[in-house]
Amino acid sequence: MNKKTHIRRGGRKARSGSRKSTLRVAGIGAAVALVFACFAGTWPGTSQAATKNATGYTVTYAQQPGSAPNYIFPLQGSEWFTFENDQEFGYLMYRPLYWIGKDSKPLFNAKLSLAFPPVFTKKDGDTIAKITLKNYKWSDGKPITTRDVKFWMNLLEANRNHWGDYNPGLFPDNVVSIKYTSDKTFVVTFNKVYNHTWLTYDELNQIFPIPQHAWDRFSLNGPIGNYDETPAGAKKVFKFLDKQSRQGSTWASSKLWQVVDGPWKVGAYTTSNGRVVLVRNNNYSGTFTGNVTKVIEEPFTTAAAEYNSVRSGSIDFGYVPFPDATKRQIATIEGQGYNVQAWNIFAWNFWPINFANPQVGTIFKQLYVRQALEHLINQKAWIKNILRGYAVPEYSAIPVRKGNPYLDKFLSTNHYPFSIAKAKKLLAAHGWALDDNGIRTCTRPGTASNQCGPGVKAGAKLQFKLEFGSGIPALRQEVVSFQSAAKRAGIDIALTARPFSQVFADYFSCMGAPKSACHWQLLAPQSMWLYGWYPYYYPVGVSNWGTGAGFNGGQYSNKKMDAILAAATQEQGKKSLFAAEHFVALQLPTLWPPGGPFDIAAIRKSLHIPVMGMMTNLYPEDWSVGKGK
């Protein structure tokens, strides 16, 4: 799910999230797996207060190593879709039409949305969404109008193949027409009736009004026009904006990026290390409830360096690297003036399976084989002995936590609990016998219920290769445990450690590639790899497990799954959504290891943060410094 590792928005190509530690995704981009060293030495003195300036307070926020934002234009390709570019940076300046995330839950937030909720009526067949914009303004005083929505749509439609959130058949392919009926209202007609919540949470929320009056140009000094209204012009404008977006040295001064509609602007950006200074947009149409007027996103070369800043009290909002999160060290950090808490986000962990692999893909297509593999993941033991109790069991892509509106009892049950005996029984019942080396071999090929299954040849062996992210002690312990349990069940698993960026890149390497190039079999990118449900907050998973979907790197394909996912996007209510979630949990399109928090946040006690983001969203406009805040 970061270009550095992609943790991708909502179920799309996972880009590693931004906070790269064993607890987070290192995003949907290339992320680097990190080795976290424990600190040896004396503890520094008590922490210092956030800096007071003429208008308010300056607060420092710790970036993850290698996670500096590097793209600002909100219509980006998949390589730029990362938490550090979006949730922790871009969203502070450019707001989507609809904001999903309220009180740390994946719910519609009317207050932060740029438009009133869409109106659907039976009169027009329920295929039309009527939308009215609120009276928001750009930072230069110009009103946000439907022309800004049209500008976004024109650029998107002409450049959809360059958009990281594009999945054929979904938005904007499923839009029949858009009519801009006034400066404040527009009407979207879809090609069929869809679930209204899904449309709002997963489709319409992807629209970003962008300032046509400032950006519709081919060069910085060229005239503003209506160039976006032709496909050729829209492509040329997009090319210009995309190029400018990559030039971080200009963000604080550019006539482009200083026009924002969010509560913050870029005050400074250091290209050598990615240090970001954010200052208030004093013309923000929303509200500031806190007294923080400047936010510094501080870069670090290593997790150890960041942790030293927490121990020295030089950072206001940092994190404790997972290997250092012992009870003793947490207590010490709290004694230094911090509150320490797990930052749980709406995301999930998984170990991908390659159904397209020419050597073993056919074996993976047998459900009983996947069931046997899942029975070899000892979630309870891993959480207790490896993950220090910060992780939670995971049985599907829906986080098992209180307050999750998409979780029901079925998804809170482990349908494939750890059991080497059950794994053995499943394999033996389908014709896999142990050879002289203790490896299970197909001795009953065929398609009957007691045979190996379609396409599995006699003599095929349960021998798999598992690539895992290097430099993560907890992950190495997990995969070694998995390998050991598999051996006892008669499955030979060869482990290979590779940098996270390579493991992550492999996940998408087979899509559109010839079978000869499709080499990976099983992947374990990180110990708690977070794949964020954004911008698909209504967690149907159509882009994850639908046949040919953009984020289906393992190329799982099941006609029944496709039908269930389609029903969940089209039928009103949660019944079909739960049916899809149940099918995913039982079908195991991936393996489910434990899931964990985005990070273990260390927040200065004098810094009051009312709400932790449902994803990694930051809301510094609501932060306050001072006692009693």
C-alpha positions in Angstrom: 0.0 0.0 0.0 4.6 4.4 -0.8 6.8 4.9 -3.5 8.8 4.2 -1.5 6.3 1.6 -0.8 2.8 1.8 -1.9 0.1 1.6 0.6 -2.4 2.3 -1.7 -5.5 4.1 -1.6 -8.4 2.1 -0.9 -7.7 -1.2 -2.2 -5.9 -0.1 -5.3 -2.4 -0.9 -6.1 -1.1 -1.0 -2.6 1.4 1.5 -2.1 3.2 1.3 1.0 2.0 3.8 3.4 4.1 6.4 4.6 5.1 5.4 8.0 7.5 2.7 7.2 8.2 0.5 10.2 7.3 -3.0 10.8 4.0 -1.6 11.9 3.0 0.2 8.8 3.0 -0.1 5.2 5.7 1.5 3.7 2.6 2.6 1.3 1.4 2.3 -2.9 5.3 3.6 -4.3 8.5 2.0 -3.3 9.1 1.5 0.4 12.3 0.6 2.1 12.3 -2.0 4.8 14.1 -0.7 7.8 16.2 -2.3 10.5 15.3 -0.7 13.8 18.0 -0.7 16.4 17.4 -0.4 20.1 18.9 2.6 21.8 21.8 2.1 24.2 22.7 4.9 26.4 21.4 7.3 28.9 18.0 9.0 28.6 17.9 12.8 28.0 16.2 15.3 30.1 12.5 16.2 30.1 10.9 17.2 26.8 10.5 20.8 25.8 7.2 22.5 24.9 6.2 23.2 21.3 7.5 26.5 20.0 5.3 29.7 20.6 5.4 32.2 17.7 3.7 35.5 17.1 0.3 34.0 16.0 0.3 30.6 17.7 2.3 27.5 18.1 4.7 25.6 15.8 4.5 21.8 16.1 6.9 19.2 14.7 5.7 15.9 13.2 8.1 13.0 12.5 8.2 11.7 9.0 9.1 8.0 8.5 12.6 7.4 7.0 12.4 7.8 3.3 8.8 9.1 3.5 9.0 12.7 2.5 6.3 13.9 0.2 7.4 14.3 -3.4 4.3 15.1 -5.4 1.6 17.8 -4.8 -0.9 17.7 -7.8 -4.0 15.8 -6.6 -4.4 14.0 -9.9 -1.5 11.6 -9.7 -0.2 8.4 -11.1 0.0 5.3 -9.0 3.7 5.8 -8.3 2.8 9.0 -6.4 -0.1 7.5 -4.5 1.3 7.3 -1.0 0.2 8.3 2.5 3.0 10.8 2.7 1.8 12.5 -0.5 -1.9 12.4 0.3 -3.1 11.9 3.8 -0.2 13.6 5.5 0.4 16.3 2.9 -1.8 16.9 -0.1 -5.1 16.6 1.7 -4.0 19.5 4.0 -4.1 21.8 0.9 -6.5 20.2 -1.6 -9.7 18.7 -0.4 -11.8 16.0 -2.1 -15.4 16.7 -2.9 -16.5 14.3 -0.2 -14.5 13.7 3.0 -14.7 10.3 4.5 -13.5 10.0 8.0 -15.3 11.1 11.1 -14.3 10.5 14.7 -11.6 8.1 13.6 -14.2 6.0 11.8 -14.8 5.4 8.0 -17.9 7.5 7.9 -19.1 10.5 5.9 -17.9 13.8 7.3 -20.4 16.5 6.2 -18.4 19.3 7.9 -15.2 18.7 5.9 -16.9 18.0 2.6 -16.9 20.6 -0.1 -20.4 19.7 -1.2 -23.6 18.7 0.4 -24.5 15.0 0.3 -25.6 13.8 -3.2 -29.3 13.5 -3.7 -30.7 10.4 -5.5 -34.3 10.2 -6.4 -36.5 7.3 -7.6 -38.0 9.6 -10.1 -34.9 9.4 -12.3 -34.3 5.7 -11.8 -31.8 6.2 -9.0 -29.0 6.5 -11.6 -28.6 10.3 -11.1 -26.7 12.0 -8.4 -27.5 15.7 -7.9 -24.7 17.6 -6.2 -24.6 21.1 -4.7 -21.3 22.7 -3.8 -20.9 24.7 -0.6 -19.7 28.3 -0.6 -16.0 27.6 -0.3 -13.2 29.8 -1.7 -9.7 29.3 -3.0 -6.9 31.0 -1.0 -6.8 33.8 -3.6 -10.4 34.7 -2.8 -11.9 33.1 -6.0 -15.0 31.0 -5.3 -15.0 27.2 -5.9 -17.4 26.5 -8.6 -18.6 23.7 -10.9 -16.0 24.9 -13.4 -13.4 23.6 -11.1 -15.1 20.3 -11.0 -15.4 20.3 -14.7 -11.7 21.1 -15.0 -10.8 18.0 -12.9 -13.2 15.8 -14.9 -11.8 17.0 -18.2 -8.2 16.3 -17.1 -9.2 12.9 -15.7 -11.1 11.7 -18.7 -8.3 12.7 -21.1 -5.6 11.2 -18.9 -7.4 8.3 -17.1 -4.6 5.8 -17.9 -2.1 8.0 -16.0 -4.4 8.2 -12.9 -3.3 5.8 -10.2 -6.9 5.2 -9.1 -8.1 4.2 -12.5 -9.8 0.7 -12.7 -11.5 -0.1 -16.0 -15.2 -0.2 -15.7 -15.3 1.9 -12.5 -15.1 5.7 -12.2 -15.1 7.5 -14.6 -16.0 4.7 -17.1 -19.3 4.2 -15.4 -20.3 7.9 -15.8 -22.7 8.4 -18.7 -22.8 12.2 -18.5 -22.2 15.2 -16.2 -24.3 18.3 -16.6 -23.1 21.5 -14.9 -26.4 23.2 -14.3 -25.1 26.2 -12.4 -22.0 27.6 -10.7 -22.9 25.5 -7.6 -24.8 22.5 -8.9 -24.0 19.6 -11.2 -25.7 16.3 -12.1 -23.9 13.0 -12.6 -25.7 10.2 -14.5 -24.3 6.7 -14.0 -24.7 3.7 -16.3 -26.8 1.7 -13.8 -28.2 1.9 -10.3 -25.4 1.6 -7.7 -25.4 1.4 -3.9 -25.6 5.1 -2.8 -23.0 4.7 0.0 -20.6 3.0 -2.4 -21.0 5.8 -4.9 -20.4 8.5 -2.3 -17.6 6.7 -0.4 -15.7 5.1 -3.3 -16.5 7.0 -6.5 -17.7 10.6 -6.0 -15.2 11.1 -3.2 -12.4 10.8 -5.7 -13.4 14.1 -7.4 -11.1 17.0 -6.4 -12.3 20.4 -7.5 -9.0 22.1 -8.7 -8.5 25.8 -9.5 -9.2 26.2 -13.2 -8.6 29.9 -13.0 -5.0 29.3 -11.9 -4.0 26.0 -13.4 -5.6 25.8 -16.9 -2.4 26.7 -18.7 0.5 25.2 -20.7 3.3 27.0 -18.9 4.0 29.1 -15.8 3.9 32.4 -17.6 1.4 31.4 -20.3 -2.1 32.7 -20.4 -5.1 31.0 -18.6 -7.5 29.5 -21.1 -10.2 26.8 -21.4 -7.7 24.4 -22.8 -9.1 21.5 -20.8 -12.2 21.5 -22.9 -10.6 19.5 -25.7 -8.9 16.2 -25.2 -5.6 17.4 -26.7 -5.6 20.5 -24.5 -6.4 18.5 -21.4 -3.5 16.2 -22.1 -1.2 19.1 -22.5 -2.4 20.8 -19.3 -2.0 17.6 -17.4 1.5 17.1 -18.7 2.5 20.6 -17.6 1.0 20.2 -14.1 2.5 16.8 -13.6 6.0 18.1 -14.4 5.5 21.1 -12.1 4.3 18.9 -9.3 7.6 17.0 -9.3 9.6 20.1 -8.6 9.4 20.4 -4.8 11.7 23.4 -4.7 8.9 25.5 -6.2 6.0 24.5 -4.0 6.4 27.3 -1.6 6.6 30.0 -4.2 4.8 28.7 -7.3 1.7 30.6 -8.5 0.2 27.2 -9.0 0.6 25.5 -5.6 0.0 28.5 -3.5 -3.6 28.5 -4.6 -5.3 26.0 -2.2 -8.7 25.3 -0.7 -7.5 23.4 2.4 -6.5 24.9 5.7 -2.7 24.8 5.0 -0.1 25.9 2.4 3.5 25.0 1.8 5.6 27.5 3.6 8.9 25.8 2.8 10.2 22.6 1.3 13.8 21.3 1.5 14.6 19.2 -1.5 17.7 17.7 0.0 15.8 15.8 2.7 12.1 16.5 2.2 11.5 18.7 5.2 8.1 20.4 4.9 6.9 23.5 6.6 3.2 24.0 6.5 1.6 27.4 7.3 -2.1 28.3 7.8 -4.2 29.3 4.8 -5.7 32.4 6.4 -8.5 32.4 3.7 -9.6 28.9 4.5 -13.4 28.6 4.3 -13.6 26.1 7.1 -12.7 26.6 10.7 -9.5 26.5 12.8 -10.3 25.3 16.3 -6.8 25.0 17.6 -3.9 27.3 18.2 -1.3 25.6 16.0 -0.3 27.9 13.1 2.7 26.1 11.7 3.5 22.4 11.2 7.0 21.1 10.4 7.1 17.6 9.0 10.6 16.6 10.1 12.6 14.1 8.0 14.8 11.4 9.5 17.4 9.2 7.9 16.7 6.2 10.2 14.1 5.1 12.7 16.7 5.2 15.4 17.3 8.9 14.6 13.6 9.6 14.9 13.4 7.7 18.2 16.3 9.7 19.5 14.3 12.9 18.8 11.5 11.5 20.9 13.8 10.6 23.7 15.4 14.0 23.6 12.0 15.8 23.5 12.8 17.6 20.3 9.7 16.3 18.4 6.1 16.9 19.3 4.4 14.1 17.4 6.6 11.1 16.8 6.5 7.4 17.1 8.2 4.5 18.9 9.7 2.0 16.5 8.1 -1.4 16.9 11.2 -3.3 18.2 11.6 -0.6 20.9 8.0 -0.8 22.1 8.7 -2.7 25.3 6.7 -1.9 28.4 9.8 -0.5 30.1 10.7 1.8 27.2 7.1 2.9 26.8 7.0 3.8 30.5 10.2 5.8 30.1 8.9 7.7 27.1 5.7 8.5 29.0 7.8 9.7 31.8 9.6 12.1 29.4 6.3 13.9 28.8 4.6 11.9 26.0 1.4 10.0 25.6 2.0 6.8 23.8 -0.8 5.1 21.9 -1.3 2.8 19.0 -2.6 4.6 15.9 -5.0 2.2 14.4 -6.2 3.0 10.9 -8.7 1.5 8.5 -6.3 -0.9 6.8 -5.4 -4.6 6.7 -2.5 -6.9 6.3 -2.0 -9.7 3.8 0.5 -12.1 2.3 -0.2 -12.2 -1.5 -0.6 -15.5 -3.4 0.3 -15.6 -7.1 -2.4 -17.5 -9.0 -0.7 -16.8 -12.3 2.7 -18.4 -11.4 3.5 -20.9 -14.2 5.0 -23.4 -11.8 2.5 -23.5 -8.8 -0.3 -21.1 -9.8 -2.6 -24.1 -10.5 -1.9 -25.6 -7.1 -2.8 -22.3 -5.4 -6.1 -22.3 -7.3 -7.2 -25.2 -5.2 -9.1 -23.8 -2.2 -8.1 -26.6 0.1 -4.4 -25.8 -0.5 -5.0 -22.2 0.6 -6.9 -23.4 3.6 -4.1 -25.6 4.6 -1.6 -22.8 4.3 -3.8 -20.5 6.4 -4.0 -23.2 9.1 -0.2 -22.8 9.4 -0.3 -19.2 10.5 -0.2 -19.1 14.3 -1.8 -15.7 14.8 -2.2 -15.9 18.6 1.4 -17.0 19.2 2.8 -14.4 16.8 0.9 -11.6 18.4 2.0 -12.6 21.9 5.6 -13.6 21.3 6.7 -11.6 18.2 4.5 -8.6 17.9 4.5 -7.5 21.5 0.7 -7.6 21.8 0.2 -4.6 19.4 -1.3 -6.6 16.6 -4.8 -8.1 16.3 -5.9 -11.3 14.6 -7.0 -10.9 11.1 -9.4 -13.2 9.2 -10.3 -11.0 6.2 -9.7 -7.5 4.8 -12.0 -5.9 7.4 -10.1 -4.8 10.5 -11.3 -6.7 13.6 -11.7 -3.7 15.9 -14.5 -2.2 17.9 -16.3 0.6 16.2 -15.8 -0.7 12.7 -19.2 -0.2 11.0 -18.4 -2.9 8.4 -17.5 -5.7 10.8 -20.0 -8.5 11.8 -19.6 -11.6 13.9 -18.7 -13.8 11.0 -15.5 -11.7 10.3 -14.6 -11.8 14.0 -14.2 -15.6 13.8 -11.1 -17.4 12.7 -12.4 -19.9 10.2 -9.0 -21.4 9.6 -7.3 -21.5 13.1 -3.8 -22.6 13.5 -3.7 -26.4 13.3 -1.0 -28.5 11.6 -3.2 -31.5 12.1 -6.0 -29.9 10.0 -3.6 -28.9 7.3 -2.3 -32.4 7.1 -5.8 -33.8 7.0 -6.9 -31.5 4.2 -3.9 -32.4 2.0 -4.1 -36.1 2.6 -7.8 -36.1 1.8 -7.1 -34.7 -1.6 -4.4 -37.1 -2.7 -1.2 -35.6 -1.4 1.2 -38.2 0.1 4.6 -37.8 1.7 7.6 -38.7 -0.5 10.9 -40.0 0.9 12.0 -36.5 1.7 8.8 -35.7 3.7 7.4 -33.5 1.0 3.8 -34.0 -0.1 3.4 -35.1 -3.7 0.2 -35.5 -5.8 -0.6 -39.2 -6.0 -4.2 -38.9 -7.0 -4.5 -36.4 -9.9 -8.0 -35.6 -11.1 -11.0 -33.4 -10.4 -12.9 -35.6 -7.9 -13.4 -34.3 -4.4 -10.7 -36.7 -3.1 -8.2 -35.8 -5.9 -5.6 -33.1 -6.3 -7.8 -30.8 -8.4 -8.1 -29.4 -11.9 -4.7 -28.9 -13.7 -2.6 -30.4 -10.9 -0.4 -33.2 -12.4 0.7 -36.4 -10.9 4.0 -36.0 -9.1 3.5 -32.3 -8.4 5.0 -31.3 -5.1 4.0 -28.8 -2.5 7.2 -26.8 -2.8 6.8 -23.0 -2.7 9.0 -19.9 -2.6 8.2 -17.1 -0.2 9.9 -13.7 -0.6 9.8 -11.5 2.5 10.9 -8.0 3.3 14.5 -7.9 4.6 15.7 -6.0 7.7 12.5 -6.6 9.8 13.3 -8.9 12.7 9.6 -9.6 13.5 8.8 -10.5 10.0 11.8 -12.9 9.8 10.5 -14.6 13.0 7.0 -14.9 11.4 8.1 -16.5 8.1 10.5 -18.9 9.9 7.6 -20.0 12.1 5.4 -20.4 9.0 8.2 -22.4 7.3 8.6 -24.7 10.3 4.8 -25.4 10.6 4.6 -26.0 6.9 7.5 -28.5 7.0 5.6 -30.5 9.7 2.6 -30.6 7.4 4.7 -31.8 4.5 5.1 -28.5 2.6 8.5 -27.2 1.7 8.8 -23.4 1.7 12.1 -21.7 0.6 12.6 -18.3 2.1 14.2 -15.4 0.4 14.8 -12.0 2.0 14.7 -9.0 -0.3 14.3 -5.2 0.2 10.7 -4.2 0.7 10.7 -2.1 -2.5 11.5 -5.2 -4.5 9.0 -7.4 -2.8 6.3 -4.8 -3.3 7.2 -4.3 -6.9 6.9 -8.0 -7.5 3.3 -7.9 -6.4 2.3 -6.1 -9.6 5.1 -7.5 -11.8 2.9 -10.2 -13.4 0.0 -8.0 -14.4 0.1 -7.8 -18.2 3.4 -9.7 -18.3 4.1 -13.0 -20.0 3.9 -16.1 -17.8 7.7 -16.6 -18.2 8.3 -13.4 -16.3 5.8 -14.2 -13.5 8.3 -15.6 -11.0 7.0 -14.8 -7.5 4.9 -17.3 -5.6 4.2 -16.1 -2.1 5.0 -12.7 -0.6 5.4 -11.4 2.9 6.2 -7.7 2.4 6.3 -6.6 6.1 5.3 -8.0 9.5 2.2 -5.8 9.6 1.9 -4.5 6.1 -1.0 -2.0 6.0 -3.1 -1.9 2.8 -5.3 1.2 3.3 -8.9 1.3 2.4 -8.6 4.6 0.7 -10.1 6.1 -1.3 -12.5 3.1 -1.3 -13.8 3.5 2.2 -16.9 1.4 1.6 -14.9 -1.8 1.6 -16.3 -3.9 -1.2 -12.9 -4.9 -2.5 -14.0 -4.9 -6.2 -10.6 -3.5 -7.2 -8.7 -6.0 -5.1 -10.3 -9.3 -6.0 -12.3 -8.7 -9.1 -11.0 -10.5 -12.2 -8.5 -8.2 -13.9 -8.9 -5.5 -11.2 -6.1 -2.9 -10.9 -5.0 -3.9 -7.5 -5.4 -7.7 -7.9 -1.6 -8.3 -8.2 -2.0 -12.0 -7.5 -4.6 -12.3 -10.3 -7.2 -14.1 -8.3 -10.2 -14.9 -10.5 -13.5 -16.4 -9.5 -16.8 -15.8 -11.3 -18.9 -16.1 -8.2 -16.6 -13.6 -6.5 -17.1 -11.2 -9.4 -20.9 -11.5 -9.1 -20.9 -11.0 -5.4 -18.7 -8.0 -5.6 -20.9 -6.5 -8.4 -24.0 -7.0 -6.2 -22.3 -5.2 -3.3 -21.7 -2.1 -5.5 -25.2 -2.1 -6.8 -27.6 -3.2 -4.1 -28.7 -0.8 -1.4 -27.8 -1.7 2.2 -25.1 -3.8 3.7 -26.4 -7.3 3.1 -24.5 -7.7 -0.2 -21.4 -6.1 1.3 -21.4 -8.6 4.2 -21.9 -11.4 1.7 -18.8 -10.2 -0.2 -16.8 -9.9 3.0 -17.8 -13.4 4.0 -16.9 -14.9 0.6 -13.5 -13.2 0.7 -12.8 -14.5 4.2 -13.6 -18.1 3.2 -12.0 -18.0 -0.3 -8.6 -16.8 0.9 -7.6 -14.8 -2.2 -4.6 -14.0 0.0 -3.3 -15.3 3.2 -4.3 -13.5 6.4 -1.5 -12.8 9.0 -2.0 -10.6 12.0 -2.7 -6.9 11.4 -1.5 -4.0 13.5 -1.5 -0.2 13.9 -0.1 2.3 11.5 2.4 3.2 14.2 2.9 3.6 17.9 2.4 7.3 18.3 4.3 9.4 20.9 2.5 12.7 21.3 3.7 15.4 23.7 1.3 15.6 26.6 0.8 19.4 26.1 -0.3 18.8 22.5 -4.0 18.1 22.3 -5.1 16.1 19.3 -8.9 15.7 19.3 -9.1 12.9 16.7 -6.5 10.6 15.2 -7.1 10.1 11.5 -9.1 7.1 10.4 -6.3 6.8 7.8 -3.1 8.7 8.4 -4.9 12.0 7.9 -3.6 14.9 9.9 -5.9 17.6 11.2 -3.5 20.2 12.6 -6.1 22.9 12.3 -7.7 21.3 15.3 -4.5 20.8 17.4 -3.9 22.9 20.5 -0.9 23.4 22.7 -1.3 24.1 26.4 -2.7 22.8 29.6 -6.4 22.0 29.7 -6.6 22.0 25.9 
